[in-house]
Amino acid sequence: MAEVTQPSRGNTPSLATPKFPADDHTPAISSPLNPDAPAGASRLSRPPAREQREKRDTLKKRESTKGRSGTPDNYGQKSSKAVPGVPSPMRYSIPEPKLSDYEPAKDIYFTSHEPNPFITPDGEHELKRPLDLAENKKGYRYTLCVADPLFRHKQFYRQSDTRPFGPRMSFNDSDKSIHFSASSGRIVTNEKGWRMSKANVCAREGTSYFEVKILRGVPRDGPLVPSGGETTPQPHIRAGWARREAPLDAPVGFDGYSYGITDIRIDTIHRSRPGHLFHPSANKPKATSKSSSASKNAKSNKLAESLPTTDDAFREGDILGLELTLPSLSLHRKVVTGMYNPAVDNFASSHSAPGTLDPSHDIIRDRIPVAYKGHMYFEGMDYISTKPMETYADRGPFNKVTPNPNHEEASLRSLPRSSLRVYKNGKLLGTAFENLLAFLPPASQPSAAQGARLGFDDAMVGYFPAVAAFTGGVAEVNFGPEWWAPPERANGAANTDRELGEAEGEMKGVGERFKEQIAEDVLWDIVDEADFFVQDGGYAAEEAGVSGKGVGVGQAPGMAKRVANLQEGSE
């Protein structure tokens, strides 16, 4: 039988046996199980880690903030590293000042109301509305400034003011519907709904006092009974103390940032919730013994005799007095930083030296000079409403937020032994509020989304005298020292009757606080100039001739000659 020949498979492809490099799986380090590991053997190195990308703002966000806060000065940032851990104000790249910027601030232009001008009831003053002013809104705050050749390291600009000088209602920190007396700035009115005006001075510690006279409001013979034929509502006035976050298109006491008093019924108003005046002596525990009970009744009868009993409204011609008591800034900082201990930080020791300068507390003012309609302003980030405060002001039925000095939220911490007391025509009516909310940062915060640095105090955070007018209400404020109806403590007398709930310390008019505020503004302008002088090299840089880098990243061409001419002219 013939043998079957298998067909050749030489042309059939076959799978080759893979060959791996001998050192692919060779351990990098020799061991007893593998003594012959080559010295140079190593595992395949991993690919290098991907470089972290820099996070940048979107184009839309950059366009919205372009030209608003300016470009930070890189030179100032590098120089600030010489003093680590010490905060310093921001410096920006700005153009050199014009010769007109060295002139004093121009007077504000006022316009009359058309077609019928606003005249005070006595016919002596016409109330007008200021024009072409930068309003404090949308998270920004504006303060008049002027160029000064003596402040070349802080870019030549310092804070200024315009007429009328002195304590008054602020034209920039008032609703645009408010009309003022152009000569004094202390009479306000409004033809629309509730609109607020704040003063140009704030209270930060101690006891402050101011008066409000009702020129047009509730009639002397009592509130009008609606007949159904009225064309306009009855005018009203509310007064109180408000913080910078309080809205201007609302009355005093609208939210948690202000405390107010109504003209009808003399109700307290806070978070749009009405309340009643009270006397701290009535809230103390009842006495147990007969002798102490008799003493208690005698003091209560004395208090009842000293307080009026027929006051049911602030009418035209009445004078409303508001006394605000705040603890010292040192105790205030303990509260907002969570270091307050009621067993140790008693009010007497913390309030023994009000007005003293605390070296550990610095004032940082991030401001950029901008021009607006013939005026130069410092533009800075303003404090805005926070989420915890919005929750606190919610009028829902289940809102049980209760501020206290040790609250977990800094904005909801209250100040111990702070109070707001009310006077009518010089006579004490009672206490409206106690344990007012704290205001020092971090209790007050600017908008971080707009590029603001958090946690800094700009020396103008506090409680401002505030007046709100409704449909033609007219009020005049008095910041002292000559009072229309001076209370017993307005002459600087210290507290002697603790039963009335008065805090220790001397009562000062808001006008006296204004003088202190001006001195503080000048002081911090000088401190900022000295800070930047050191950052620019100090006297060594002066001798080398490289000083004056306050304008942008270097001294502008021709600026030295202009400054020399201005200095010669001032001499």
Secondary structure, 3 states (H helix, E strand, C coil): CCCCCCCCCCCCCCCCCCCCCCCCCCCCCCECCECCCCCCCCCCCCCCCCCCCCCCCCHHHHHHHCCCCCCECHHHHHHHCCCCCCCCCCCECCCCCCHHHHCCCCCCCEECCCCCCEECCCCCCEEEEECCCCCCECCEEEEEEEECCCCCCCCCEEECCCCCCCCCEEEEEECCCCEEECCCCCEEECCCCCEEEEECCCECCEEEEEEEEEEECECCCCCCCCCCCCCCCCCEEEEEEECCCCCCCCCCCCCCCEEEECCECCCEEECCEEECCECHHHHCCCCCCHHHHHHHHHHHHHHHHHCCCCCCECECCCEEEEEEEECCHHHHHHHHCCCCCCCCCCHHHHCCCCCCCCCCCCECCCEEEEEECCEEEEEEECEECCHHHHHHCCCCCCCCCCCCCCCCCHHHCECCCCEEEEEECCEEEEEEEECCECCCCCCCEECHHHCCCCCCECCCCCEEEEEEEECCCEEEEECCCCCCCCCHHHHCCCCCCHHHCCCCCCEEEHHHHHHHHHHHHHHHHHHHHHHHHHHCCHHHHHHHCCCCCCCCCCCCCCHHHHHHHHHHHHC
